[in-house]
Amino acid sequence: MSAPSERRSGWFGQRVPRAGHGAEERARLKSDLGRLAQVLLGLFSVGFAVYVLSTPNLSVTGLLILLGEAMGLISAQTLLSGGRLVAEKIPGLRGPARAWRTVQSWSVLAIGLVVFGLAVFAVLEPGLAVTVSVFVLALALVVQGFGQVLQAGGVAIPTWRRGSLLATGVITVALVVGSIAFQGFALPGFAILVGLILFLSGIETVVAGLHPTDPRQWVLLKLILFSAFYGLILINWIDLFGKQVPAYGLWLILTYMAPFGVLMVFEGWRAWPLAVSLGLLVSLFNDVGYFFIGNLLFGFHENLGPWIAGQLGFRGTELVTIFEGGRFTIDVTSWMMGVSIYARAIVVGLILYYWWRHPGGIVARTDTTLPVASAPGPGTAPTASESPPTSAAGSPGER
């Protein structure tokens, strides 16, 4: 019989957790906070990368400052990864494996500091020519790429994470070398390169923070990535140009939700919260990414600062858009749009967090065929290939 995890206090008879249990809880909390920080940093990096890519017409000084800030975010990702490696203790490591992990952890931290130092030097040193500044930033990116390759060689890293780090590191180095080989040290071209690398590393940081361990979590992650593509590219492609459809606002809402009706076809009505949250996520990408994508892909030249301030509610009663409902219209002011965006973000975050922590509700089928050659007779136990399918709800306590 296993020992109880709690003991009674001698004074009041209260149950007091054993010391080991408290240490495990603190370690789990520290890990969760580190993962949350990675997710938030990755999301911010992706958004900043889109901003870098959509504002190529800045002055030389403004572009250098923007690139320095982008490089600061990249170095922050490396520092956070290195810090988590240093803080994480893996039991059972002995000898060379333990020594290698120690060297790797502190090396990643050192690489993050070097990248940050090079970025600061390139931006703040007034005597540097633009070409030299770009060279220093390129060197920082190469160091960053090798740092990701170094992380991929770590101990006790999941296969998917190892492949992700290795691919991101190799792509980073290849993009830098290719850009310099074909374009030299031209600042506008290098700005696009930094934006692409920051975008890729931001996505990698988000996935690393989420740390999917269940195949159905990968299904949810793919649905979220599809929602991002659908809202940013496909919806904005229509929304930026074609608003002549009658009752356009209502049509747009239906278009947000349409792809995720398939979820309810396969999963049943119990999947409606997930379907609705993904549709709301599409609407968020549409409202927040509208002119970012317009500038980046479709030749618009919108001043992004005042526009995003209006979308986020910072311009008060200023009119930002008109909702076309067919027989009625609604003048949407800045504060109304901001409240709408924040409310949707909270709802989407809560629902997706629940499904991420309870993936048993997502049916990730890999083989739906049933054996038809023969059926077991009465009293005959089914073979491994004939075992009944598991419930979509997963194990008890998972929902």
C-alpha positions in Angstrom: 0.0 0.0 0.0 1.5 3.4 -1.1 2.3 5.9 1.6 -0.1 8.8 1.9 0.9 12.1 0.4 -0.4 14.0 3.5 0.1 13.8 7.2 -1.9 15.1 10.2 -0.7 18.0 12.3 -0.3 17.2 15.9 -2.1 20.4 17.1 -5.3 20.8 15.1 -5.6 17.6 13.1 -5.3 19.4 9.8 -3.8 17.6 6.8 -0.4 19.1 5.9 1.2 18.2 2.5 4.5 16.5 2.7 7.6 18.5 1.8 8.1 16.6 -1.5 4.6 17.4 -2.7 5.1 21.1 -2.2 8.5 21.0 -4.1 6.8 19.3 -7.0 4.1 21.9 -7.1 6.6 24.7 -7.1 8.6 23.1 -9.9 5.4 22.6 -11.9 4.4 26.2 -11.4 7.8 27.5 -12.4 7.7 25.3 -15.5 4.2 26.6 -16.4 5.2 30.2 -15.9 8.2 29.7 -18.2 6.0 28.1 -20.9 3.5 31.0 -20.6 6.3 33.5 -21.0 7.5 31.7 -24.1 4.0 31.7 -25.6 3.5 35.4 -24.9 7.0 36.3 -26.2 6.5 34.2 -29.3 3.1 35.8 -30.1 4.5 39.3 -29.6 7.5 38.4 -31.8 5.2 37.2 -34.6 3.1 40.4 -34.4 6.3 42.5 -34.4 7.6 40.6 -37.4 4.5 41.4 -39.4 5.0 45.0 -38.4 8.6 44.9 -39.6 7.6 43.3 -42.9 4.8 45.8 -43.5 6.8 49.0 -42.9 9.6 48.9 -45.4 9.5 52.7 -46.2 11.0 54.0 -43.0 14.0 56.2 -42.9 17.4 54.5 -42.5 17.6 55.5 -38.8 14.1 54.3 -38.1 14.6 51.1 -39.9 17.8 50.4 -38.0 16.0 51.0 -34.7 13.2 48.7 -35.8 15.7 46.0 -36.7 17.5 46.5 -33.4 14.2 46.0 -31.5 13.5 42.9 -33.6 16.9 41.5 -32.8 16.3 42.2 -29.1 13.2 40.0 -29.3 15.1 37.2 -31.0 17.8 37.4 -28.3 15.1 37.4 -25.6 13.7 34.1 -27.0 17.2 32.6 -26.8 17.7 33.9 -23.2 14.4 32.5 -22.1 15.1 29.1 -23.6 18.6 29.1 -22.0 17.2 30.2 -18.7 14.6 27.4 -18.8 17.4 24.9 -19.6 19.5 26.1 -16.7 16.5 26.0 -14.3 15.2 22.6 -15.4 16.6 19.7 -13.4 16.4 16.3 -15.1 16.8 13.4 -12.6 19.0 10.5 -13.6 21.6 12.4 -15.7 25.1 11.3 -14.8 28.6 11.7 -16.2 29.0 13.1 -19.7 25.3 13.6 -20.3 25.0 15.9 -17.2 28.2 17.8 -18.2 27.0 18.3 -21.7 23.6 19.6 -20.6 25.3 22.1 -18.2 27.6 23.3 -21.0 24.7 23.5 -23.5 22.4 25.5 -21.1 25.0 28.1 -20.2 26.2 28.3 -23.8 22.6 29.1 -25.0 22.4 31.8 -22.4 25.8 33.2 -23.5 24.6 33.2 -27.1 21.5 35.2 -26.2 23.6 37.8 -24.4 26.0 38.0 -27.4 23.1 38.5 -29.9 21.6 41.2 -27.6 25.0 43.0 -27.3 25.6 42.9 -31.0 22.1 44.3 -31.7 22.6 47.2 -29.2 26.1 48.0 -30.6 24.8 48.0 -34.2 21.9 50.4 -33.4 23.4 52.7 -30.8 27.0 53.2 -32.0 26.8 56.5 -34.0 30.1 56.1 -35.8 29.0 52.9 -37.7 28.1 53.1 -41.4 24.9 51.5 -42.4 26.8 48.7 -44.2 28.7 47.9 -41.0 25.5 48.0 -38.9 23.9 45.5 -41.2 27.0 43.3 -41.1 26.9 43.3 -37.3 23.2 42.4 -37.3 23.8 39.6 -39.8 26.6 38.3 -37.6 24.1 38.3 -34.7 21.6 36.3 -36.7 24.2 33.7 -37.7 25.2 33.3 -34.0 21.5 33.0 -33.2 21.1 30.3 -35.8 24.0 28.3 -34.4 22.5 28.7 -31.0 19.3 27.0 -32.1 21.3 24.2 -33.7 23.1 23.8 -30.3 19.8 23.6 -28.5 18.7 20.8 -30.9 21.6 18.7 -29.6 20.4 18.8 -26.0 19.6 15.9 -23.7 16.0 14.8 -23.1 14.5 17.0 -25.9 11.4 15.6 -27.7 12.0 14.6 -31.3 9.6 17.2 -32.7 11.3 19.9 -30.7 14.7 18.8 -31.8 13.6 18.9 -35.4 12.0 22.3 -35.0 15.1 23.9 -33.4 17.4 22.3 -36.0 15.2 23.4 -39.0 14.8 27.0 -37.6 18.6 27.3 -37.0 19.6 26.0 -40.4 17.0 28.1 -42.2 18.2 31.2 -40.3 21.9 30.7 -41.3 20.9 29.8 -44.9 18.7 33.0 -45.2 21.4 35.2 -43.9 24.1 33.8 -46.2 21.8 33.8 -49.2 20.7 37.4 -48.6 24.2 38.7 -48.3 25.4 36.6 -51.3 22.6 38.0 -53.6 21.8 41.4 -52.2 24.9 42.4 -50.3 24.3 44.6 -47.2 21.4 46.6 -48.5 19.2 47.7 -45.5 15.7 47.3 -47.0 16.4 43.7 -48.1 18.0 42.9 -44.8 14.9 44.3 -43.0 12.7 41.7 -44.9 15.2 39.0 -43.9 15.0 39.9 -40.2 11.2 40.1 -40.3 11.0 36.6 -41.8 13.5 35.1 -39.3 11.7 36.8 -36.4 8.4 35.4 -37.7 9.7 31.9 -37.9 11.4 32.0 -34.5 8.3 33.5 -33.0 6.2 30.6 -34.2 8.8 28.1 -33.0 8.8 29.8 -29.5 5.0 29.6 -29.3 5.0 25.9 -30.1 7.9 25.3 -27.7 5.9 27.0 -24.9 2.7 25.1 -25.6 4.8 21.9 -25.6 2.2 19.5 -27.2 2.3 16.0 -25.8 -0.9 14.5 -27.1 -1.7 13.9 -30.8 -5.0 15.7 -30.3 -3.2 18.8 -29.1 -1.4 18.7 -32.4 -4.8 18.6 -34.1 -5.8 21.7 -32.1 -2.6 23.5 -33.0 -3.1 22.8 -36.7 -6.7 24.2 -36.4 -5.3 27.4 -34.7 -2.6 27.8 -37.5 -5.3 27.3 -40.1 -7.4 30.0 -38.4 -4.5 32.4 -38.5 -3.9 31.8 -42.2 -7.7 31.9 -43.0 -8.2 35.2 -41.1 -5.0 37.0 -42.0 -4.8 36.0 -45.7 -8.0 34.7 -47.1 -10.5 36.9 -45.2 -8.4 40.1 -45.6 -8.0 39.4 -49.3 -11.7 39.8 -49.6 -12.2 42.4 -46.9 -9.6 44.8 -48.2 -11.2 45.0 -51.7 -14.8 43.7 -51.9 -17.4 45.2 -49.6 -20.2 45.5 -52.1 -22.0 42.4 -50.9 -25.5 43.1 -49.5 -25.5 42.8 -45.7 -21.7 42.5 -45.9 -21.2 42.5 -42.1 -23.5 39.5 -41.6 -21.9 37.7 -44.6 -18.5 38.3 -43.1 -19.5 36.8 -39.7 -20.9 33.7 -41.5 -17.6 33.5 -43.5 -15.7 33.5 -40.2 -17.6 30.5 -39.0 -18.1 28.5 -42.1 -15.0 26.2 -42.2 -15.5 25.2 -38.6 -19.0 23.9 -39.2 -17.2 20.8 -40.4 -16.1 20.2 -36.8 -19.7 19.8 -35.7 -20.5 17.5 -38.6 -17.8 15.1 -37.4 -17.7 15.8 -33.7 -21.4 16.5 -33.0 -23.0 19.5 -31.3 -20.7 19.1 -28.2 -17.9 20.6 -30.3 -19.7 23.9 -30.8 -17.6 25.9 -28.2 -14.5 24.9 -30.1 -16.0 25.8 -33.5 -17.2 29.1 -32.2 -13.9 30.0 -30.6 -12.0 29.2 -33.8 -14.4 31.4 -35.8 -13.9 34.2 -33.3 -10.1 33.7 -33.6 -10.5 34.2 -37.4 -12.4 37.5 -36.7 -9.6 38.7 -34.4 -6.9 38.0 -37.0 -9.1 39.9 -39.6 -9.6 42.9 -37.3 -6.1 43.2 -36.0 -4.2 42.1 -39.1 -6.3 44.1 -41.7 -3.8 46.8 -42.8 -0.7 44.9 -41.7 -1.5 42.4 -44.5 -2.8 45.1 -46.8 0.6 46.8 -46.6 2.6 43.6 -46.7 0.9 41.7 -49.5 -1.6 44.0 -51.4 0.3 47.3 -51.9 -1.5 49.5 -49.3 0.5 52.2 -47.6 -1.6 52.8 -44.4 0.0 54.5 -41.4 -0.2 51.6 -39.1 0.3 53.4 -35.7 -2.9 55.5 -35.7 -4.9 52.6 -37.3 -4.0 50.0 -34.7 -4.6 52.5 -32.0 -8.1 53.0 -33.3 -8.7 49.2 -33.5 -7.6 48.7 -29.9 -9.9 51.4 -28.6 -7.4 54.2 -27.9 -9.1 56.8 -30.1 -12.3 57.0 -28.1 -15.4 58.0 -30.1 -13.6 58.3 -33.4 -15.4 56.3 -36.1 -13.3 53.3 -37.3 -15.8 51.3 -39.4 -19.4 50.8 -40.3 -21.1 47.4 -39.8 -23.4 46.7 -42.7 -26.3 44.5 -41.6 -28.5 44.9 -44.7 -31.6 46.7 -43.3 -29.5 48.3 -40.6 -26.0 49.8 -40.1 -24.0 50.3 -36.9 -21.4 53.1 -36.6 -18.5 51.3 -34.8 -16.3 53.7 -32.8 -12.8 53.0 -31.6 -13.8 52.2 -28.0 -16.5 49.8 -29.3 -14.0 48.0 -31.5 -11.5 47.8 -28.7 -14.1 46.3 -26.3 -15.1 43.8 -29.0 -11.5 42.7 -29.6 -10.7 42.3 -25.9 -13.9 40.4 -25.2 -13.3 38.0 -28.1 -9.7 37.5 -27.0 -10.8 36.5 -23.5 -13.4 34.1 -24.7 -11.1 32.5 -27.3 -8.3 32.2 -24.8 -10.5 30.5 -22.1 -12.1 28.0 -24.5 -8.9 27.1 -26.3 -7.1 26.7 -22.9 -9.8 24.3 -21.8 -9.5 22.2 -24.9 -5.7 22.2 -24.7 -5.8 20.9 -21.2 -8.6 18.4 -22.0 -7.7 17.1 -25.5 -9.7 13.9 -25.0 -12.7 15.7 -26.4 -11.0 16.0 -29.8 -11.2 12.9 -31.9 -7.9 12.6 -33.8 -8.7 9.6 -35.9 -5.9 8.0 -37.8 -7.7 4.9 -39.0 -11.5 4.6 -39.2 -11.6 1.3 -41.0 -13.3 -1.6 -39.2 -12.3 -5.3 -39.6 -15.0 -7.1 -41.8 -13.3 -10.4 -42.6 -14.6 -12.2 -39.6 -16.4 -11.4 -36.4 -15.6 -12.9 -33.0 -18.1 -15.5 -31.9 -20.0 -15.4 -28.6 -17.6 -15.5 -25.6 -14.5 -15.0 -27.8 -12.3 -12.1 -26.8 -11.4 -9.7 -29.6 -7.9 -9.6 -30.9 -5.7 -6.5 -30.7 -6.8 -5.4 -34.2 -10.5 -5.9 -33.3 -10.5 -4.1 -30.0 -13.3 -1.6 -29.7 -12.5 2.0 -30.3 -11.8 4.2 -27.4 -14.3 6.8 -26.3 -13.9 10.2 -27.7 -14.1 11.6 -24.2 -10.8 9.9 -23.2 -10.1 8.5 -19.8 -12.3 9.3 -16.8 -11.4 12.7 -15.3 -10.1 14.0 -18.6 -13.2 16.0 -19.4 
